[in-house]
């Protein structure tokens, strides 16, 4: 009788188990390699993208800062240097540990290729494997790309009425026309009568964007050109594009030189600086505003109480200085006497131009943001005011009463040119004369843009 050898049978099973364990270990190692090394790769990918984003923003900050000087061109390579420095701080230095850091301004690829004010950062890094090396796999190249923008750019807004709820936030009751050239008219109010045209005049613009709706009565109408019918209602409101801009610091006192003229009138020569309780400038008076180059006060006329009021005086820029000017109204109270009021005279001249350089480029008038005192501008005679008028919490009343102004091509246009851009809480238009607001190709406050775009 042949006996069964249990030990021998066990030996055969043991060999099979060893083989199965070996195969299982290979599978387990593969799974571990995928899990662990894959997780490492994902973490590294996020790390590289974060570094690229930070580097692009650092470069864009320089483009933004240097915009007044270079207009988005990295002439001195400052933006590239800043981007590479931030990439290095985040652990990615070009040529170290296999990393590559490529910076291009303007970008070389994508929808922003060749456009100034943009910077492109591309970072690659060879990530070595851990468990995957046991399977014969080497490093994996990880790449990330970011594009950022730093610019001072036109926003295309000719008129922005910021009031979110008011009836007649944009109100036209005049018989003359209001023409906005080259920009959009935007009204944020959600009221069903956010825009009211109750006169016989026409409000013209490239486009109208109204959060609420418009009410047109009498002979008034909303007209768009060059494409008719571009009146859109129910749109989302637009935030204040100048909300980021810090108010100017209070400068040293400016000077006011007074000279007597005939018929009891006076000539006033003002240098940029702080003023309180200015006199009311009357018909026949001459007011000369020295421009930014006159002193170190940045061309800012800081009205620190008492307002700025002209009831028909001639107002002009000093021809012996350059750089433009800005009126900043800092009311001492809520009294009407604290307002900005400029009225043209049928036989007079008003010619005012905004700042040409610095953080307040394009701004002609700015009232302190929390002040609700209404400002008034009334055109007549030879009346031209260029630049942005900014009154975030106050209404602006603009009227046309005849007169004429010289267009950029030298032709004479009947009406008054009042501003290049309005950014106000509410806007009221009136009068029998024409009012022109020219946004396109005119000095206005640019929006500041600093953001990632890719």
C-alpha angles and dihedrals in degrees: 000000000000113000123220114245105216094184093058092051091050090053092058091051091049092058092052092050092051091054092047091049091050092051091045091051090055090052091045091050090051092051091046090048091052093046099042101033091039090054091048090050092050091049091048091048091055090046093052092047091050090051092048092049092049092047092050092050091049091054092044090052089060092048087051094047094047096041096107089056105035104015095225098319114122092223096160095035089241093135093051092048092050092049093050092046092054091046089053091049088055092053103267115110117169110257095009118117089350095300121144123200116189120184123188128182112207096028119254098210139033132036093312096053112142095007118131119233092042130100129196124204123189120184126184127183132181105230111201119221125238113194091011090066088069086061092053098259118135129198126325120222113231121195136187133181132196134179123196134181130219114177150130101231141172110255098202093239115136096170127014118181106195101192105118100196112015128123112235092012084160107034125177118185100155132110094221125076129262112212123188110190124204102354144075127263109221125187116188098192115116092204118124086236098039089138119039124183107184101155133074095258130101126239109212129188141141090258141349121217114188125179092201122020143282132247116203118189135174116358097332124115144175111238130184130197152229083009115037123220097035095140111125125187132188093039125147115266120257119234122233105278091204097048091107094056113106116228114252118264117249106268128208116281118287123222129251117200116191125199125180118239131189123288092029095294125134140214116225122195114191128190120204114275143080122328135180129192098000115192120258107260110227137200110292094024119119120220117192118190113202111219134236096281091062095084144338097282095097096244091288120143100200107199101202099185134333098058129237114277131177118171097188107326124143108256121190143156118257106256092208094065134052142207103068127247144253130214111216113190115206103177117211091210143353092270119129088235088072095066135110109247125171119173124182125225123225089234097033141085132235115181118163129166129190132236114295100199143027132040092315096052112155096015116126102167131016127174120199107274098240095047117105097189110132119241123214131206121177119183124213136138115011097346125170128157117171131190137043123318109207123190107148097180102025137076121243122211116201124182134180118212105170129279129116141246137201115255121220090264091053096255118134117243123195110238138038128296105220115178137324095240138010121207104173141138094243133000127208121188124194146144136081097266129082122265120206123195110184115195102162116086091354129115111268137151109278122222114246114232125192115158149111112268100176 
